[in-house]
C-alpha cells in the first residue's frame, strides 16, 4: 500500500492556548537545518536542537560543548525559558485534543485551519482518525480518515481505509473515541503500514467494550488491590492524571451531552495505613449511581482504563500473580 500525503494548508493565523505565556523576544539567525541561532556575545551563538542547548563560534562551527560562561548567560536563560514554554504549549495542545476526543466534541474546520501551522497543535492533531459531522450532528462513517492536512480551498485532507487521499468539505469534524470506531483494528493496521504515529493516543489507547449483558451497578474486577499505604494508591492515581476525592479516584467523561463520572474506591483512612481497593462504579451529573446498563461505551471504557491502570500498581506478594 503506497504512502499518501494530503497537502498541508497555506499560511493561517495562529492561536495560542489559554495557558500560553509570552516568551521574551529574541533576535535569531536561521541556518543549519533550520535552527534559530541567538547572539550570545563575543561572536558566539546559541540555539536549541531538540530541546538541547548548543553553541557555535564566530566561524559557524558547532562546538562539542557549550562553554560554561555561555550556559550562565542571559541568552541561555532566555532559550531555557523558551524551551519550557514550548514544552508547556505542547502539553496544553495535547490535553485539549484529548479532551475533544473524550467529550466527542465537534470541532470547526476553521479552528483546525487556524492552528494547523503551529507545530504543537499539528503534533497533537496529525494522524488522528476524524469523522465528518453532518448538519444533524451525527458522525459520517463513510467520511472518516486519518487527518493529514488542512487546505483553505479543498478542506480537510485525510487518508481513508483504502489508503487513498481524500478531501472533506465538512464544516465540522469529530475525533471519535477509539471504542466508537467499529473498524478500530483496520485503522491500527493502516497506520502501522503507513508508518504513522499519533501525538495523542487514539488508535492504541486501551479500550474496554461493555458486555451486552452487563448487569448490576459496579465492577468488582479491580477489588482487593493491596497498597502498602493509601498514600501510594492516591499518588498513583494522581500521577496517572486522575483526581482523588472522598476516597475515590475519579474520571469524568461527557457522553451524549451529559457528564458521567467513574469512581474507583481507594480508601479514606489514614494516608499511611495499608489500603485495599474497592469497586468501580459510575454516577451521573447529579451524583446518582448508574446501572451498568445505563453507562455509555466511552464512560465505561475510560472507567475501566482508570481502574486497570491504578490496580496494576498494587503491591504484589509472592503468592499473587503479577499484574
N, C-alpha and C positions, 0 to 999 in steps of 0.2 A: 504494500500500500504506500503510495507516494505521499511524502510530507507536503502539506499545502499550507500556505500562509495567506491570511486576509490582510490587505494593506492597512497600515496604521493611518490615523486621521491626520489632517492638516493641523497646523498650529491652532490651539484653542485656549481660551482663558483658563487659568488655573485657580483652583480654590483650595485653601488650606483648611485642615480640620479645625474644629473649635478649640482643640488643645494646643494649636500651633503657637510657638513662641518665636518672635522675630530674632534672627541671628544677626550678629554685628556685620556691617558691610565690610567687604574685602575687595582689594584690587588683585585680580588673579590673571595669570597668563596661561592661555591654553597651550597644549602641546603634549608630547609623549603620551600617546594613546588616550588623548582627551583629558588628561589630568589638568586640574586648575592649580597653577603654581602661585604662591603668595610670597611677596617680598619679605625677607626676614632680616635684611640688613647685611652690610659687608659683602654684598654680591651673592649671598646665599638665598635660596628659595625653598619653601616648604610646600608640601601637598599631602592630601590623603589618598592612599591607594588601598582600596578595600578596607577602609577604616584604620589603616596603619599609617602613622606619620612617617614621611620620607623626606629626604633633602637632596638638593643638587647644588653644585658650586657654580661660580661665575662662568665657567666654560660649558655648563649644561650637563656635566657628568653626574649621574646619580651616585650618592655616597652609600657605602655599605652600612653605615650607622649615622644617626642624627647626632651631631655634636651636642654635648651637654649644655653649652650656653644657648644653643638654639631651642632645645627642648624646654628651657626655663624662660624663654622669651615670650613677648606678647603675641607674636604671630602664631606660635604653637598653642597658646592658651585659647586664642580665637578659633583655631582649627578644631581643638578639642571640644569647644562649645558647639561648633557646627556639627561635629560628629555625633554629639549627644542629641542635638536637635533632630538630626536626620534619623537617628535610631528611634527616638520617641515618635517621630512622624510616621515611620514605617509601622510601628506597633499600633498607632491610632488608626491608620488606614486599614490594617488587617482586622482590627477589632470591629471597625464599622462594617466591613464587608461580611464578616462572620455574623454580625448582628442582623444584617439584611437576610442572610441565609436562614438563621434560626427563627426569624419572625416572618419569613416568607413575604417580605416587603417588596412591592413593585417599585422598580427604580426607573425614573425617567431617562430616556435616551440622552436628553440634554445634559443630565448630571454626569453620565458616563463620558460624554464628549468633553465636558468641562474639565474633568480630572485626568483624562487618559494620558496626557503628555507628562504628567507628574510621575516620576519613577516609582515613588512609594505606592501610589494608587495603582499603577499599572501592575506592579508585582503582586498586589493583593487580588486584582481582578482577572488578570490574564489566565486563560485556560480554564476558567470556571465554566461549568455547564450552566447555560442560561436558557430560558424559555420565553418566547414572546407572550405578552399578556394582551388578551383581546379586550374589546370595549366592555364586555360583561365581567371583566376581572378574572377570567379563567385562563390558566396556562394552556398553551397550544403545544401538545406533544409533537406535532408534525413540524413545528418551527422551533426546534431545540438544537443546541450545538455548543461546542467549546468556543468561548469568546476569544477572538484573535485580533480584533481591531475595531476602530470606530472611524467612519468617514462621514463628513457633514452631508454629502450628497447621497451616497448609497445606503447609509445606515450602519447597522451593527454587523460586523464581519464574524462569521462562525465557520467551524468545520463540523459537518454533520456526521452521523454514524457511519455513513458510507465513505468518510474520509474526504469529502468534496467541500470546497469553499462555497459558501452561500452568503447572501446579504439579507438581513431582516430589516424591514422598513417600519417595524413596530415602534410606537412612541414610548412604550414601557416594556420592561423585561423583568424577570424574577430569577433569582439564583435558588433553585429548589434544594431543599434539604435532601441528602442522598437517600434517605429512607423513602422519599416520594418518587424516586426515579425507578420506574419499572424495569428499565434496561441498564441497571447500575453496573453489572458485570461487563456488559458490552462497552460501556463508556470507559471503564477501567482498562479494558483491553486496548481500546483505540488510543487512549492517552499513552499507554505503555509503548505501543507500536510506533507512535509518532515522537516518542521521547519527550513528552510534555510534562512539566511539573506545575503544581498549583501553589500559589503563595498562601492561600487559606485552604486547609484540608477540607475537601468535599468528597471527592471520589474515594479516598482512602480513610475517611472518617469512620470510626466504629459505629455500626448501626445494629439495632435490635428490633426485629419485627414482633409486633404484639400477636400472640396466639389468637386465632379466630375464636377459640372457646375460653378466652380469659374470663375468669370469674373472681369474685371477691373484691377486696379494696386495697390489697397490699401484696408485695412480692417479698418472700422470705429467703430468697436465694442467697442474699448477701448478709444474712444474720450471723451473729456469733463470731464476727471477725474480732480477734483479740488484739488490743493495743496496750503496750506496757503502761502507757499513760494516756489519758484523754487528750492531753496536750498534743500528743503525736498525731492522733486521729484528726483533730481540728486543724492542726498545722498542715497536714497532708491535703485536707480539703481546700484550705485557703491557697496553698501553693498551686493547686490544680485550677484555681480560679472560681471556686465555689464558696459563696458566703456561708457563714455558720451563724444560725440564730436559734436561740431557745433549745440548744442541744441537737439541732438538725443541720446537716449540710443541705443546701438548697440550690435548686436550678430552675430559673423561671424561663418559660417559653411562651411566646404568643402564637396561638394557633386558632384558625377560624375566627380571627378578630377578638379573641379573649385570652387573658393571661391564665396560664396554668403553672403551678409550682410543684416540682418534685421535691420530696423531703425524705432524707435518709438519716435515721436516728444514729447519733454518735454517742450521746450521753450528756448528762447535765450535772454530774457530781464534781468532786474535787478534780481540778485540772491535772493533778499529779497522781491520781489514782488510776488503777487498771480499768480499762473500758472495753465493753463488748458492743459491737454494732447491732442495730435492730432492723426493723422492716423498712422497706421503701414504699412510699405512698405518694399520692398526688392530691392537690387541693385546688379548687377554683379560685377566681379572683376575689371571692367573698370569704375565703378561708374555710369553705365547706369541703369535706372529704369527697373524693370522686371514686366511683366504682371503676374497676379496670376497664369494663366495657365502654365507659364514657371517656376514657383517656385517649386523646388523639395520637396518631402514629409518631409525630415528631416529639411530643411531650413524653411519650412512653420511651422512645429510643434514647432521648437525651437523659432522662432519669436513670435508665439502666446503665448508660455510659458513665454517668457520675458515680453511681454506687459501685460499679465494677472497678473503676479506677481507684477509688478510696479503699475498697476491700482488698485490692491487690497489695496494698502496703501494710497489711496486718502482720503481726508477729507470728511467724510460722515455727512451730516446735518440731522436734524430731519425729513425733507421731503424726504430724499433719502433712498433707500434701502441699507442695509449693503452689502459689497462685498461677 
